[in-house]
Amino acid sequence: MDFSGKLAVVTGGADGIGRCITERFLDAGAFVAMIDIDKQAGAALSARYDKLLFYPGDITSAYN
């Protein structure tokens, strides 16, 4: 698949299945906005990819 020029938003994308999804989108050429509560894992992953924007947060709460 070719996602060049596309934007993907992945929640829970720093670890596990979410990380695999994030990396697949990146490998397919997409820009990715990733949200996760694990700040350390998110920062480490975003340091590896130029097309990844990491936002620390919990989408289950409006007040985080």
Sequence and secondary structure as in RCSB ss.txt:
>XXXX:A:sequence
MDFSGKLAVVTGGADGIGRCITERFLDAGAFVAMIDIDKQAGAALSARYDKLLFYPGDITSAYN
>XXXX:A:secstr
   TT EEEEET SSHHHHHHHHHHHHTT EEEEEES HHHHHHHHHH TTEEEEE  TT TT 
